[in-house]
């Protein structure tokens, strides 16, 4: 691709904006199209974690047993409401098959390789004066039983060969209280992953968008791409709101909404919208560390504006952002177990968003199966903030040079290729 070529990016979340940042830096003319507002879907309501050590694929050994026990309960961290959906049934069967040691460890290695650039790239964004809030306070795991804490720590030990600094010992209740006095007396044990970080995700997407605009990129909000114009085996324009937006290259980075658009091109992107919920608390004494409430699989992050965000759950209920109040109430109750009476106060900014999840738990990043100038970057599940810079840098290299970086090879859309004819 010529450095001045016009790249249309469908999706203005962290993943799409990061790709736009690296493409623009290398001289591409960038146009970002978003169906809503940039950074307003899954990139907005999350806990803002930058956690390479929590980048394991979701389909893992042991998940089958856990899922069978939990998926039918509305108060469970994982919930799949019953519904007649053949596509979901096929997806769940493939997910079930992916819960094996071989695929899990291969995915773990692939994500560790991609994450090797994560922290250096966030530091580069700071040096480049991209404006966003980031804290280097680690991630504190908290559990109400020592056995649960020990099990989680042993699971994380498998990351040590990839160069991660995994703690060797647990903190007892007294040690946890000294490190994080806001925790309740129910917390029995835990440990600190000292190298992890967190950001205010809204400041990250806003900072990237502002940098793009400074570089004369075009950002169009409230403009949903409904189709793509094809000519001579290439996509030549995106069609949105009655407009025709010409493109030399197209990057589909619309999170869970990538799949319907990719399907029109015959590109198989088997992504389900994994709904997550969050809300904010106003605590007089917010936690000084981001918290992972291990028994409940809930994340807690405090931001500078006085908000403490509480986020959790994985719900497969279709592509929608409807809020199930039972889920919100369940997260609130469980947060109080770890944070005590101060967390019982009123909640605000209740949010639900779609995290794009593939059945093998890996992102889908690479050139499309059928059109040489169409690329995909989605499927990052709960790792959109963590992986956005590393994915953006790598996909920009692919689009600019035509060569697939080694770190992207495990994430190619070709792994899902089906025997279907492309449109002409």
Rosetta blueprint (number, residue, H / E / L):
1 X L
2 X L
3 X L
4 X L
5 X L
6 X E
7 X E
8 X E
9 X E
10 X E
11 X L
12 X L
13 X L
14 X H
15 X H
16 X H
17 X H
18 X H
19 X H
20 X H
21 X H
22 X H
23 X H
24 X H
25 X H
26 X L
27 X L
28 X L
29 X E
30 X E
31 X E
32 X E
33 X E
34 X L
35 X L
36 X L
37 X L
38 X L
39 X L
40 X L
41 X L
42 X L
43 X L
44 X L
45 X L
46 X L
47 X L
48 X L
49 X E
50 X E
51 X L
52 X H
53 X H
54 X H
55 X L
56 X L
57 X L
58 X L
59 X L
60 X L
61 X L
62 X L
63 X H
64 X H
65 X H
66 X H
67 X H
68 X H
69 X H
70 X H
71 X L
72 X L
73 X L
74 X L
75 X L
76 X L
77 X L
78 X E
79 X E
80 X L
81 X L
82 X L
83 X L
84 X L
85 X L
86 X H
87 X H
88 X H
89 X H
90 X H
91 X H
92 X H
93 X H
94 X H
95 X H
96 X H
97 X H
98 X H
99 X L
100 X L
101 X H
102 X H
103 X H
104 X H
105 X H
106 X H
107 X H
108 X H
109 X H
110 X H
111 X H
112 X H
113 X H
114 X H
115 X H
116 X L
117 X L
118 X H
119 X H
120 X H
121 X H
122 X H
123 X H
124 X H
125 X H
126 X H
127 X H
128 X L
129 X L
130 X L
131 X L
132 X L
133 X L
134 X E
135 X E
136 X L
137 X L
138 X L
139 X E
140 X E
141 X E
142 X E
143 X E
144 X L
145 X L
146 X H
147 X H
148 X H
149 X H
150 X H
151 X H
152 X H
153 X H
154 X H
155 X H
156 X H
157 X H
158 X H
159 X H
160 X H
161 X H
162 X H
163 X L
164 X L
165 X L
166 X L
167 X L
168 X L
169 X L
170 X L
171 X E
172 X E
173 X H
174 X H
175 X H
176 X H
177 X H
178 X H
179 X H
180 X L
181 X L
182 X L
183 X L
184 X L
185 X L
186 X L
187 X L
188 X L
189 X E
190 X E
191 X E
192 X E
193 X E
194 X L
195 X L
196 X L
197 X E
198 X E
199 X E
200 X L
201 X H
202 X H
203 X H
204 X H
205 X H
206 X H
207 X H
208 X H
209 X H
210 X H
211 X H
212 X H
213 X H
214 X H
215 X L
216 X L
217 X L
218 X E
219 X E
220 X E
221 X L
222 X L
223 X L
224 X L
225 X E
226 X E
227 X E
228 X E
229 X E
230 X E
231 X E
232 X L
233 X L
234 X E
235 X E
236 X E
237 X E
238 X E
239 X E
240 X E
241 X L
242 X L
243 X E
244 X E
245 X E
246 X E
247 X L
248 X L
249 X E
250 X E
251 X E
252 X E
253 X L
254 X L
255 X H
256 X H
257 X H
258 X H
259 X H
260 X H
261 X H
262 X H
263 X H
264 X H
265 X L
266 X L
267 X L
268 X L
269 X L
270 X L
271 X E
272 X E
273 X E
274 X E
275 X E
276 X E
277 X E
278 X E
279 X E
280 X E
281 X E
282 X L
283 X L
284 X L
285 X L
286 X L
287 X L
288 X L
289 X L
290 X E
291 X E
292 X E
293 X E
294 X L
295 X L
296 X L
297 X L
298 X E
299 X E
300 X E
301 X E
302 X E
303 X L
304 X L
305 X L
306 X L
307 X L
308 X E
309 X E
310 X E
311 X E
312 X E
313 X E
314 X E
315 X E
316 X L
317 X L
318 X L
319 X L
320 X L
321 X L
322 X L
323 X L
324 X L
325 X H
326 X H
327 X H
328 X H
329 X H
330 X H
331 X H
332 X H
333 X H
334 X H
335 X H
336 X H
337 X H
338 X H
339 X H
340 X L
341 X H
342 X H
343 X H
344 X H
345 X L
346 X L
347 X E
348 X E
349 X E
350 X E
351 X E
352 X E
353 X E
354 X E
355 X E
356 X E
357 X E
358 X E
359 X L
360 X L
361 X L
362 X L
363 X L
364 X E
365 X E
366 X E
367 X E
368 X L
369 X L
370 X L
371 X L
372 X L
373 X L
374 X E
375 X E
376 X E
377 X E
378 X E
379 X L
380 X L
381 X H
382 X H
383 X H
384 X H
385 X H
386 X H
387 X H
388 X H
389 X H
390 X H
391 X H
392 X H
393 X H
394 X H
395 X H
396 X H
397 X H
398 X H
399 X H
400 X H
401 X H
402 X L
403 X L
404 X L
405 X L
406 X H
407 X H
408 X H
409 X H
410 X H
411 X H
412 X L
413 X H
414 X H
415 X H
416 X H
417 X L
418 X L
419 X L
420 X L
421 X L
422 X L
423 X L
424 X L
